[in-house]
Amino acid sequence: ADLERLRRVAAEEARLRFGDGPAAADFLPYEAWFDALAPAYVAWLQATEAEGWAVQAGELDLRAPAPEPGLRLEGRLDRVDARLGAGGPQRRVLDYKLRSKSALQAQVRAPFEDTQLAFYAALLGAAEGLPAGGIEAGYLALDGRDGVAWVPHAEVAESAAALLEGLAADLGRLRAGAVLPALGEGAACEHCAARGLCRRDFWEPGA
């Protein structure tokens, strides 16, 4: 029943977004991929609900003040789950990724380099007043080869604290007039809303 409902909702959403024109035809490969992935996702969802987790919010826009004066955290979280009446973390941040489980596992093995989940955990904690250990975070790998897999960020509380400390330190240096190095790297720059800080658009070609 869950699977059939998911497929009906997905079909209706696709119809509303793409209609019956050329865009609908362009979407067909993705529709076929989703139809194959849906059973694995429903199986994962039912297993995680059996552990006590339930969806709290999706596409959640949050703003919250950071510990450093004058600094505000903003972001959109793919999904937040809640777990009531159980020990351990009571909130969980999920970020959907169309990447393989192995690639994401390699990414979280460097926890202080994986800033996305650390930032989301810091933002959710600040917005809801949650303790550092009250939040889990991880990627939900949605890959045609591996199906659906949960890839946790095991050190997200420590990473979130380090991220906030680093932001405060960098902001303090900016206020003091420091010239910060440009750190943008390739594809990540295309999704960054703060390109003015690193002056990415003004670098010399080949620099």
N, C-alpha and C positions, 0 to 999 in steps of 0.2 A: 504493500500500500504506500509506504514511504517512497519507494522508487517510482511508482506510477505518478504520484503527486509531484515529485521533483521534475519528472519529464514533462508533465503538463504545464507546470509553471515556467520551465525553460522554453518550451515551444511558444507559449503566449508572450513571454518577454521578447523572444526573437522576432515574432510577428509585429509587435509594437515598435521595435527598434528599426527593423529592416524592411517591413512591408512585403510586397510581392515583386519588387523591381530587381534591378541588377545587383543591388547590395545583398539581397536575400540569396542569390546564386553564389556570390562571393563567400557567403557565410557557411555554405554547405559542408566544406571540409571540417570546419570547427564543430559543426553540429554532429557530424559523424564521430568525431573525437570525443565529444561530450557524451554521446549516447553509450560509447564503450566504457567511459570512465565512471558514469553515474552509479552502476552497481557497487564498484569499489568504494566510492565516496559514501554511499548509504551504509555500507557495512562498517566503515570507519566511524561514521557518525553514531550509529547505534552502539558501537563498542565504547565510545567516549561518553555517551549518555549513561551507559551502565556504570561508569566510574563516578557519576554524579555531576558531570558537567552539563550545562545548558547554555544555549546562545543568549547572551545579554543584549548585544547590539552589533550591527554591521555597518560598514562605511561610516564610522563614528568620527565626527569632527570634534576635536578638543582644543581648548586653550587653557593654559594654566601658568601662573607666575612661577618662575624658578627661584631657588634660594638666593641667587645673586640679584641685587636691586637693579631694576631696569631691564631685566632679561625675561622674556616670555617664551614659553614653549607652545608650538602650534603643530598640529598634524592630523592626519586622517588614518585611522586604524581600520584595517580590513574587517576585523572581527574581534569581539571581546566575549569570552565565556565566563560564567560564574559558577561557583560550586558552594552550596550551602550545607551547613551541618557536618563538615568534614575537617579533619586536621590538614595542616599544610596550606599552600597557597589557595586563596579564595577567588582570584581573578586570573584569567589567562588570555594573553594577547596572541592572536593567530595572524600570520601574514601569508596569503596564498602566493605560491610560486609555481610557474610553469617550467620547473627545472627538475633535474633528477635528484633523488634522495642522496646519492653519493656526492654530488656537487655541493649540496647544501650542508651535508655533514662536514665536508672539508672546510666550508666557510665558517661554521660555528666552532671549529677546532681552534680558531684564533679569536677568542671571545672579545678581546679589546680592540680588534679591527672591525668586527661586525657591529657597526654603530646603529644600524636601522632598528633592530629589536631593542637594543639598550635605550635608544631614544624613546621608543614607544612605551617601554616600561616606565621610564622616568616621567613621561607625560601623563600616563594613566595614574601613576602613583600620586603625582602632584594634583591632578584634577579631582581624584576621589579621596585623597588623604589616606592612602594605603601605606602600610609599613613596607620597608624594603623587601622583606621576605614574603610578602603577601601576593606577589605577582609571579606567574610563570610566563614564559614567552617562547615562541617557536615558529618555525615555518611549516606550512602544510604543503608538501610536495605533490603537485598534480601533474604527473608525467605519464605519458602513454605507455612507457615501457615498465615503470615501477608501480603503476597504479596510484595509490594514495598512501602517503607516509608522513607521520609526525616527526619533525626533526627539532628537538628542544635545544634552546640556548641555556646550557646548564648553569652558567655564571652570570645570568642577566642582572641580578641585583648589584653585584660588584661592578659590572660593566656600566650600569646606569649611573652609579655613584661616581665612577671615574670620568664618565662623559660630562656630568654636570660640573665637576671640579675643573675639567679642561675648558669647558665653555666659559666658566667664570674667570679663569686665568687669562684666556685669550681676549675676553671682553675688557678686562682690566688693562691689558697691554695696548689694545686699540685706543682706549680712552687716554692712555698715557702717550699716545703718538707713535707707537711702535709700527714699523713696516713689516707686515706678516708675509711669510713666503707663500707663493701660489702653489697649492697642493692638488689641484684638480687632476683627475685621471680619466681620460678616454670617455667611455660610455656613461660613466657616472655623471659627467658634466651635463649631459643632455637632459637629465632629470632634476638638476639642481636649481632651486629658486634663489640662491644666494651667490650667483656668479659674480656679482659686483664686488664682493668681499675679496675674492682671489684674483679678480681682474682677468678672468679667463678669456673674455672677448677682446682683450687688448694685448695679448701676448704677441710677441714677434713670431712670424712663421718659422717653424723648426726649432723654436726655443725649448 
